[in-house]
Amino acid sequence: MSEPVEDARGRRRPLRKVLIGLVVLGLAAGGTVYWLNRDTFTTPPEGCKVTTAAGQGTLDLAQASNAATITAVTLSRGLPERAATIALATAMQESKLRNLAGGDRDSVGLFQQRPSQGWGTAQQIADPVYATNKFLDSLVKVPGYARLPLTDAAQAVQKSGYPQAYAKHETNATLLASVFSGREGGALDCVVHEFYTPPPAAPGDTAAATPATSPDLTARVQREFGRSVAVAPAAKGEHDPRRVLALTAQPATGSDGGADAKRQSGWAVAQWAVAHAQELGVGVVAYDGKAWRFDKPGDGWRPGPAAGSDQVRVTLGAPTAS
């Protein structure tokens, strides 16, 4: 119970009533400020979170995008999840999953590969897809790499001065690989405040009116997933085909090709799209009876279109309806 206080006329009344009065006066005087700043307190910060029974972790948007790309390229080559885990742990150690413009001596990119050591030009290495493929080219030449201790497999590729450093990232890399490979579906949630808008192509031009277009997303999917994912406009009459694409993933190489394998491949694509939402302007991703929405920050995967379709529906631009 609130402590009573004396009013100016000597009457006692609960402190609670006094506080309520002060709050009302405060809102009357500063209500505009309260409403203008309300979103500061209610909108989660930008970033991504992965949550599974095995654990959870957080990434910023760039880290999530890079982790999704590394895993997608690994899947496109028909390599096992273990290869993605090794690649992710290596990038976590070398660059903290950031596409660095420089580093030790002439090192560049996610894996801090060096042009002087034959990894490619600095421009090539700065491309996450190229860099991942070059890392995997070397990894698959390591005899029994999937059975080796992770740090040994990574060191066989990187030739680092700190050969045991990769081991400390194995738990987190395993978590990320389970999510971005689709084995853990609906486990990635990203909060995006604004879509990335490309700068003008030349002086005098204006920035793109929309953050992304269908060809942009289609090209990215095909470059990172290869032929394992088909992209097509959504059915006419059901959605705006300029904004909604249907992505169909093939079961991973080496899987039994059954329903579970198809579902896992679908989740790999769906969570890849969420991880790239800011840069590609993705507003909605719907799959397996669930949907992630740009305009529902922090809500994760909510009930969406009925399950049963093997297509991942990706809507470009901010959603127009709940």
Secondary structure, DSSP 8 states (H G I E B T S, - for coil): ---EEE-TTS-EEEHHHHHHHHHHHHHHHHHHHHHHTHHHHHS--SEEEEEETTEEEEE-HHHHHHHHHHHHHHHHTT--HHHHHHHHHHHHHHHTT---S--STT-BTTTTB-GGGTS--HHHHTSHHHHHHHHHHHHTTSTTGGGS-HHHHHHHHH--S-TTGGGGGHHHHHHHHHHHTTSSTT-EEEE-SS------SSTT----SSS--HHHHHHHHHHHHGGGEEEEE--TTTS-TTTEEEEEE---TTS--SHHHHHHHHHHHHHHHHHTHHHHTEEEEEETTEEEETTSTT--SEE-S-TT--EEEEEESS-S--
